[in-house]
Amino acid sequence: MNGNELNINGNKRNAGHVANQRCTSYCPVVASSSAASRRAFLRRSGLVAAAAVAGVAPVDVFRLLSAGAAPAPSSSAPIGGEPWNGLTVLKVNGDDVWAGQMTRYCVSIAEVDPLSTVGDQADWQRDGRSRFTLRFEWASTNPNTNSRATTASIHIRRPDGGDKIGSADWTVNVNEVASGVATTTVHLDSDPMNGTIDLPQPAGPVEIYLYVEKRAADGIAWSADSRGGAWGAHPKQTAYARGRLGVLAPGIMIGYHVGLDRHSTCYQQWRPEGEICKTNAMGKRCAAVRIYSDRWELPPTPVDRTIDDGQLPMWSVKPPSGGWRAVAEDTVSNPWLTEICDALRAYNREIIFIFHHEPHDDVDGSNNTDSWYRQAVARIKDRLVERGAHHSVGGNVFFGYAPTLWDAKKGSPLGSNDRFYPGDGVFDLFCPTSYNWYNWNIGDGKWHSFESVMWEACDLARRRGQKLFPSETGCHPAADGHDRNQWLRDARLYMESNDWARSVIVGFVYFGVEFQDAGQWHDWTLYDPDGHPGYHDGFAKDSYFTSKPFSLR
């Protein structure tokens, strides 16, 4: 083969697929000495367009057709009932003396055993900012390598013949072995396979696309895909089922913060008991409830009530008397860490669990040091997994990190001097606190927009591959010509319209309480004309900000 022939073989996933998409059925090889006939066939099959994409002259494409590298005669068939939700299957049959043997190649959401299942799978719909695991697995009944591929390539496409989404592929070396499994992390965003967080996908179905090939010394012996395509010098008979993932419309959950406020009907109603009257007064019920335990304990009653009320709890617990060290060394009892993990698992509903809200403020130099904190949260994550509570092993717990953004962002690059951060892979959510303090006790006298107090949190979450759910934010009352109502309207615009904010923010908790800090009482509530119109315009009227929880997966 010449260089051009090798080039189009090497790019079969691009040029060959264009050809296959343009054929209404498989395009038979037509051998003709007439140049006009050759061009007519190429036009019908779409391979002139494929040649243009690959940079190959039509005459070189015809040489490939004559050599048997064209799409095969119609020999592939969809498996009954396809497309399937959450599972793509491609069966490649052996031929000649190996007829009746086959290799099954499958791609699925991670929780599925793809070799033993067929049809629609549960949990196939994910939010457009979701990060989850895809599993590729294959097994062969063929004792020979006849139907075994050398390489597989996987990406996400638009359904029903649509284009590839993004630029990256997930490539797996099959190497003709009889069976194997591989996994990778995927984001349902504008470039799903590139390993980073990009812009969210719009709502609607997408397709898990699979291409396998067997490469020989002189080119591709055979190749096939999950849309029924078959190519190469010796194309195989195949059967296929396209798998779909459902992308849910991205939105943002509004969070309610437990605590006292001066709203007359719930002034004395602490925790979720007061949520309905408080949020009704604001114009929209909240999807999430922020709950604190000021000691080491099992989930308290407010968590139960929040779950029962159909809302998402964000619960944090303080360390035991032995501090972070006791948790790290697993010496704490009453309750044991295992008991807390089991209690969280037993809810069988999604919950955000935070260990020690704003931990940087409580260093004591002995039992509470940055090193003990890192070891403690690693211990907690491992125990959540061991006990089946963590979402990665079928549970419903999402582990959150809730420092002040001031502490979390230290260093250049951003966050590099946060000695409490244990490294990627421990936390699922970034739940920092960040406010517009203006001239209150720790403020700098400058009026900061929501974007100004939150963009660094968005950047950190994107860098770390985490979703962002700020556990506290708020705005100083209007002062000196500054407008809190406009602050809230601008916050809504930033979260809904800024590309990077949309890619990571799944919720926020507004700190709507009166609170005493460093001897000063601060009123963060929004019931008066100073705040209520802005909240109503920004969040209550906009369906993008939801009062119903959605999955964090």
N, C-alpha and C positions, 0 to 999 in steps of 0.2 A: 504494500500500500504506500501511496505517496503521502507527503505531509498533510495535504488538505483532507485526504480520506481519514487519516488518524485524527485530525482535528474534529471532524464532525462526529466521529465515533466517541471521542473524548468528551464531547459536549452533547451527547445524546439526550441528556435530561432537559436541554434547552431546545435544540433544533428538532430532535425527533418528536418531542412532545408537541411542538407547534404543528408539526405535520399531522400527528394523530388527532389533535383537536379539530383540525380543519376537515378531516374525512368524516362523512356521515356514517360510513362503515369502514372496515379495513380495506386498504388500497392494495389490490393485487399487483404483483410485478408484471409489467408488460414489456416484453422484449421486442424491440422494433428497430430496424435500421434507418427508419425515417426520422430525420431531425424534427419535422413538424409533429409527428406522432409522439416523439419523446416529450416535446414541449407541451403538447396537449395533456399528456398524462401528468406531467409535473404540475401544470396549472390545476388540474382536477384534484390532485392529492394535497396541494398546498405546500409541496416541497420547494418550490421556487422561493416562497416566502421564508421557509426554514433555511434555505441556502443563504438568503440575504442576511438573516440573523446571525448565522454562523460564519459568514464571510467566505462561503464556498461557491464556486461557479456551478450553474446547473448541470454542465456536462460532467463534473466530478460527482454530483449527486447521482446522476444516472449510472455512473460506473458502480457506485455503491448499491443502487437498486439491482443492477445486473448481477452483482456479487452476492445478493441475498440479504443485504442489510436493511431492506425495506420493511415497513410494517407487514406482519404476517397476514395471510388470508384469515378470514374471520374464524378464529379457533378459541377465543376466550369468551367466557360467559359470566354474567353477574350471578352471585349466589342469592338464592331466594330471599326476598324481603329487604335487600340492600337498597339504599344506604342505611347503615346502622349508626346508632348514637354511641360515640365513645370507643369504637373498635373498627380498625381497618384490617382486612385480611387479604392476602394474596397467596394462592396455591399455585405452585409451579410443578407441572407434571413431568415425569421422566418420559423418555421415548426410546424407540428401538427395543433392545432387550430389557430396558428398565421401564417399559410401559406398565402402568398400574402403581408405580411408586411415585412419591411426590414429596416436596418440601413446603411446609406452611410457614409463611412469614406474617407476623402480626404486629400492629402498633396500637397501643391502648392507653387510656388513663391508668396511672400507676397501680390503683387498687384492684385492677382486673387481672385475672389469670388468662392471658389471651389465647393460649393454646387449647384451653378446654371450654371456651365459651363461644357463643354465637349470638347474634341479634343485638338489640338495644341494651345498653348498659346504663345503670343509674349514675347519678352525679356527673352527668356529661356537660352540664351548663355551668359556666364560670363567668365572673365579672371580668370586664374588659381590662382590668389591671391585675388579673390573677397571675400568680407564679405557681406553677404546679409541675408535676413530674410525668413525662411520657415514658412508656416502657416498650422497647422493641424486643421481640422474642421470636425465635425460629426453631423448628425441629423437623427432621427429615426421616421418612420411612425408607429412603433410598440408600442401600448399602454402598452405592457408588456415588461419585460426586456429580453425576449427570444433571441433577436439578438443584445443585447447591451453588449459591452465588459466591462471588468474591467480595462484593461491596454492596451495601444498601445506602440509600440516601432518602432522607425524610424531611419534609417541610409542610407548611400550612398553606392552603390555597383557597381561593374562592370556590364555592361548590358548583357542581353541574358544568364542568368545563372551564371554570374561571381561572384567572391568573394566579401565579404565585404571590404570596404576601411576604414582603421583605426581601432581603438579599441573601440571607444565610441558609445553609442546609445543615442538617445533622447527618454526618456520614459515619457509618459503622462498618468496620472491616469484618466480614463474615468468614472470609478465608476458606471457604468450602468445608468448614467443620459441620458436623451433623446437627448440632444444637447450640444455642447460646442465648444470652439475655444482656441487654444494655439499657441504661436509663439516662435521661437528660432533663435539665430544667428548661421549661418553656414559659414565656410570657405571652399572654394573648394581647399583643400590641402590634404596632406597625412593622416590627421586624422580630417575629416570635423566636427565632432560633439563634439570635446573635448574643444571648447571654446578658443583655442589659435591659433596663426599663426604658421603653420608648413611648410613643403616643398610644393611648388606648384604642383598641379596635371598636368600631361602631357595632351596635347590636345586630345580631343575626347569625346564621350558621356559617361555619367554616369547615374545611375538609382536611383531614389528616392524610397527606399524600405519601405514598411509598413507591420507590423505584428500586429494583434490584438488577444487578448485572453480573455476568460471568465473563471475565476478561481473559483472553488467551494472549499468546505472544504476538499474534498478528492482528489483534483487535478484539472486538466484542463477539464472543461466541453466541451469546443470547442475552437479552434483557427484557424486562417486563415491568409493568406498573399497575397500580391499583385502580386504573381507569380502563383496563382491558387492553392496553397496548402490548405488543410483542414485536421485538426487533432482533436483529443480528443475523449472523450467518446461518444459525440453526434455531430459529424462534420456537419457543415452547408453547404447548397448550396450557392455558391458565384458567383459573376461576378467581373472581375477586369480589370483595365487598368494600365499598368506600365507607369510611368512618367520618362522622361529623362531630364537631364540638359546637355547643351553643354559646355564643358570646352575649352576655346580658348587658343591658344598657348601664353604663357607669352612672353612679349617683353618689351623694354624700349623705351619711347619716348624721343627724343632729343629735348631740348629746346633752343630757340634763345633769347638772351638778348638784349632788345632795348638799344640804346645809340650810342655815337660817336665812330668812330674808324678811322684809317688812310687808310683803304682800299679806293683806289682812287675813285671808282665809287659810293660809298655810304657814303663818309665822312660827307656830309651835310644831309643825309637822316635819320632822326630820326624815331624811332619806326617801325612798321611793313612795312612801305614803303621801307625800305632798306633791308628787310629780304631776298628777293629772290636773289639780287645780292651778298649779303654777304654770304649766305649759299651755293649758287652755287660755289662761290670761294672756299668754304671749301669742296665741293664734295658731299654734301647731304643736301637736304632741311630739315627743322626742323618741328616736329609735333606740338610743343607748342611754344607760344610766351609769354615772361614775360613783363608785362606792368605795369607801375607805375603811380599813380596820387598823386601829392604832396599836394593835398588838398581834402576836402570833396566834392564829386561831383557825379553826375550820371555817368554811364559808358561812357568814352570818345570815340571819333571817332576811335582810334586804336583798341578798342575792337570790334566795328562793322566790321572794315576791316579784322580783324583776323577771326572772325566768317564767314564772307562772303568768305574768302579764304580757308575755310575748315580746319582751324587749331584750336587748343585748347588754349584759352586765360587763362593766370594766371594773374589776375588783383588784385592789392592792392590799397587801398585808405587810405589816412591819415585822422585823426579825424578832426572835426570842431573846431572852435575857443574855444568852451567850453570844449574841450578835451574829454577824455574817459568818464568823468563824465556825460557830456551832452548826450552821446550815451546811457550810462547806465540808465539815468533817462528819456530817450526818450523825451528830450526837444529841440533837435536840429531840425532845419528846413532849407529849401533852400539848399539841398532837405531834406525832411523827410526820416527817415530810411525806412519807408514803400515804398516810391517812388523808392529807390534804389533796394529794394527786388523785386518790381513789374517789374522794368526795366530788372533785371537779369532773371526773370521768362519769360519775353516776348521773349527772344532770342530763347527759345525752343531748345537750343543746350547746351551741357555740357560746364561748365565754372568753373574755380577755382577762388574763391573769398577770398581775404586775407584782414583782417582789421589791418592796421598799421604794415608794414614790420619792423622787428627788433625793437620791442616796448621798450625793456629794455633800449635803449639809450635815451629815451625821457621822463623819469620820472621827474616831476617838484615839487612833494611834496604836490600838492593841487588838481588840476583837473586831473592830470595824476599820479595816484598811482597804485600799483599792484592790490589793491582791486577794484578800478574803472575799470581797464582793464578787470579783470575777470568778473565783472558784465556786462561790455559792450559787451563782446563776447558772453556771455550767452543770453543777450537781442537780439543780432543779430541772433543767431542760432534760438531762439524761433520765431522771426519775419519771418525768411526765411521759417520756417515750417508753420506758420500761413497763410502766403501769398501763399502757394503752390509752392514756388520756390525751396525748398530743395529736393534733390533727394529721400529722404526717404518718401516723400508724393507725388511722381510723377513728381517733377520738375527735374531740371538738374544742380543745383548749388551744388558744393562741397566746404565746408568751410575749409580753410587751416590755419595753424599756422606757422608763418615764423620768429622765433627768430634766433639770432646767436646760433649755436650749443654750443658755449662756455657758454652762459647763460642757455640754455635749459638743459644741462647735469649736472648741479651743484647738489651735494648731493650724499649721499650713503644711500640707493640704488640710482642708476643713475636717475637723474631728480627730486629727492625728494625735493630739495631746490629751484626749479624754482617756485617762488611765483606768476608768471604770468600765469602758467598753471591752467586752471579752473577745471581740473578733466576730466576723460574720458567721452565721450558722447557728447561733444560740437564740437570738430573738427573731420573732416573726414580724412584729410591729414596732414602729418607732412612735412613742407616745409622749413627746416632750411637753413642757410647759413654757409658754412665751406670751408676754403681755405688752400692751402699750401703757406703761406706767406713767408717762408724762412727768409730772413733778411730784408724784408721791414718793415715799421714802427711798426706794432704790432706783427711781427714775433719773434720767439724765437731763430733764427739763425740755426734751424734744418730743414733739408729737410724732409717733411712729405709726404708719399704716399697717394694716394686717399683712400685706405683702412684705413690708419691711421686717416685721417680727417673725415671719414664717418662711421666707424664701430659703434660708439656710437649712431649715428642717427638711424642705422639699429636696434640696440638693443632697443632703446626707442620706435621706431615704433612698433616693435613686442610686447613689453610689453603692449602697449596701444591699440593694435588691429587696427592700422592705416596703410595705405599705405604711402610710403615715396616718395616724389617728391622734392628733394632739389631745392630751388628757386635760389640759387647762389652757384657756386663752380668754382675754377680756380687754376692755377698753376703758380708760379713765373717762369720767364724765366730761361733757363739753366745757371748755374753758379757753379764755383768751382768744376767742375767735375760731377755735377748733370745734368741729362738729362730730359728735359721736354717732349720730344717725348716718352721716355720710361715711364714716369709718366702716359701719356695718354693711352699707350698700356696696362699698368698694371691696370689702372682704368677699362678699358673694360673687362679684364680678371676677375677682382674682381666682377663686377656687373653681369657678365654672368655665372660665375662658382662657386662663393661662395654660399653655401646653404642658409644662413641667408639673404644675400643680395638679392638673387633671390626671396626670399619669400615676400619681402616688396617693393623693389624699382620698381616703375612704370615709372619713368622719371627723368630727371635732366636737369638743365639749366646751361650751361657753360657761365661764365661771360666774353664774348668775346668783351670787350670794353677797351678803354683807360679811366682811371678814376683818378681824383685827390683826394687823401685822406691824411689829416693832412699835407697839403702842398707839398706832393710828387705825381708826376705823375707815375702811374703804368700801364704798357702795358700788358694786359692779352690776347691780340689777338693772333691768331694762323696762320697768313698768311705766315710767314717766314719759312725757313727751321727749325727754332727752334719752333716746334709745329705742323706745317702743316702735315708732314709725319706721326707723331704719331696719330693725329686726323684721318687722312685718313685710316691708318692701323687699328686703334681701332674702329672707328664708321662708317665711310663712306662705308667701304667694307663689313661690317657685317650686315646682314639683321635682326638680333636680335634687333638692334637699329633702330627704325622705324621712317620714315618721315611722316607717316600717323597716326593721333590720333586713339586710341582705347578707349573703354568705361572705365570709372573709377569705374563702379558699381561692 
